[in-house]
Amino acid sequence: MTDFFRHFLDEFELPLQNPVLILSLLLFIILLSPILLRKINIPGIVGLIIAGVIIGPYGFNILESSSSIDLFSTIGLLYIMFIAGLELDLNEFKSNRNKSLLFGFFTFAFPLGIGFPVCHYLLGYDTNASLLISSMFATHTLVSYPIVSKLGVSKNQAVAITVGGTILTDTAVLTLLAVIVGKSQGGLNSDFWIRLGVSFVIFLAIMFLIIPRIAKWFFQKLESEKHSHYIFVLSTVFFAAFLAEVAGLEPIIGAFFAGLALNRLIPRSSALMNRIEFIGNSLFIPFFLISVGMLVDVSVLLKGPTALIVIVTLSVVALFGKWVAALFTQIIFGYSKAQRQLIFGLSSSHAAATLAVILVGYKANILDENILNGTIILILITCLVSSFVTEKAAKQMVVESENDSKDLEKLNSNRNEHILLPIANFSNIEKLLEFAVLIKDKKSVNPVSILSVVSDNQEAEINILKARNELEKFVIEGSASETKVDVITTIDHNFASGIVRISREIMADIVILGWPRRAGFIEKLIGDKFRGILSNTDKTTFICSMEKPLVSHKRILIAAPPLAEHEKGFEIWLKKIAKLASELSVPIVLFCNRATENAVRKYFKKAKLSVSITINPFVDWEDFLVLSRYIYEDDLFILVSARKGATSYIGALEQLPSKIEKYFATNNRIIVYPQRLANNVTTEHYADITSEPLNKGIEAVQKIGKGIGSLFKNKDTE
């Protein structure tokens, strides 16, 4: 028994050595620190950093730095940069790349310009040391990025230019670091510049020409292997980080570029994105934050006035330089106070790149111990300030966004929207569900309802059970992307009447249907059920042919008829397609007349949409196939049609579905039937739904009979 207790106590000898116990402790910290500190309004990030200080070698020495902790810390840092690149709104980033460049220049130049004279004249360091220290002021790590992601403001323009500026300034600083070290060691020559330039070009070519193609092929070929997708993404992140290191850059640059390379292939609302964020925010990123705290030696504050002066000077200059950069950015671009604070909060935290710069300078004997110790304390101070400022600014922007809802009340009136997804063919349900998830308003409390209509016969009950069992797995699939999916099974005398009845019962706003298959005569009779659905329900209806993954598209091309803006469902379909474009990070190309163009631009301005849109004039609907000149294989083609009797209905629309199926067979395609104005609503009875296909079939048979009869008559005459 004595041996047992001795062994038990040995396991708790500080610093802890048992990997299982270490992992348990870290997980309990990750679990409890945000919960406990939330009650006193302290950001969870701050709690994790403070916890790292307490348990670290300079605190109570509960944990010491080890290879496993360093590994998880590295993963967490790479994860932060990867998610920043992945969540970046590429359309917003491209349209504001000049703003990112200017902010990158400000956040590099101002801290450098303020820091150099302070370090050189006030602290008395030489030129190389002063330049290196002041370049450290210019770096920043997106430690507080998880806050903006969690609060839902990651798509804001202020975030986009800050993230873009981060990469620019960190790349500039790390290049400057290589130059200073090379100069101090006498290795700064033409070979250095050629090697750096060539390796950087090769790195960019691999990241943006090769990796996206491999990823696209992998996601298509292994579409059903969802867990493999995450492993592939994780492998890509670390491989990119390794390539960046080989190219003479920091691994964080590679991780960020990996996020940019995979941005278009991983929609924001997808299950894969949810897995990436969940694992990162739950495990890897907290490990990194704890490891940052473990670096801090608070006792440095007690080592005399010199150390204290260096610490205060470094911290003040680092924060002031970033604040000035944020202020100038606000003044030039007319941002709000909250946006300025958000820019400052995101860019003020110093961690990874800062530590890299200082450690390299210390090992090269350019910097002394005072600067090293001062930088460690600076990391703690700036991370705490960054977390508080970012959270406050992000919450203020959320409040401002809610206040703006008065102007957008009409746009957001469908927060309780309900999407109905009727299924006749179980083979295409996965892609249709993915489409529904991507366009769904995340603020809506209603689920995506999958409907299966079973014929009213003796086997109806058995068929209902079979349908429910088939559809249950899609409920699980929807939950992977945090989308509630509901299954509805019903009995009706035909498919169309069942859809119409249920759409009214649940008060659906949008109906998503699979593309009808009309290979033969019988299929044509069955295909006519869609006409029954369209004529007897006034819901905005999407009829979709999805043979390719949605992430494979590079553009969304839309054709809208004259007077489309006068339909009641105009803003509904426009908002949904804009959301789809945002999720896929692709531009929209619209073909319409001038009046519709004006209405679209007015809506985009009113809704403050950042999606890139190009509008081309188009009026010749009798020569619709001329659009084939502008449609490429990787385009998603959307035709905005209209029901008979609708304001925007024209005769040419009637034949277009068959033309689209014939001439655009290689494209994913969608036909939208917008909701009409109330006075255009058709009030046909359900019975008409069943009779219409049959009557049309009889008429068709009669025509065929007459044709055959006339053929024989002609032969007899001959």
Helices and strands as residue ranges (DSSP letters): H 2-11, H 19-38, H 44-55, H 67-87, H 90-95, H 97-117, I 118-122, H 127-138, H 145-150, H 157-184, H 190-205, I 206-210, H 211-221, H 226-246, H 251-262, G 263-265, H 271-279, I 280-284, H 285-294, G 298-302, H 305-333, H 337-347, H 352-363, H 369-403, G 404-406, E 419-422, G 426-428, H 429-439, E 448-455, H 460-480, E 485-492, H 495-505, E 510-514, H 521-527, H 529-536, E 540-545, G 550-552, E 555-559, G 564-566, H 570-584, E 588-592, H 594-607, E 613-617, G 621-629, E 635-640, G 651-655, H 656-663, E 668-673, G 678-680, H 686-717
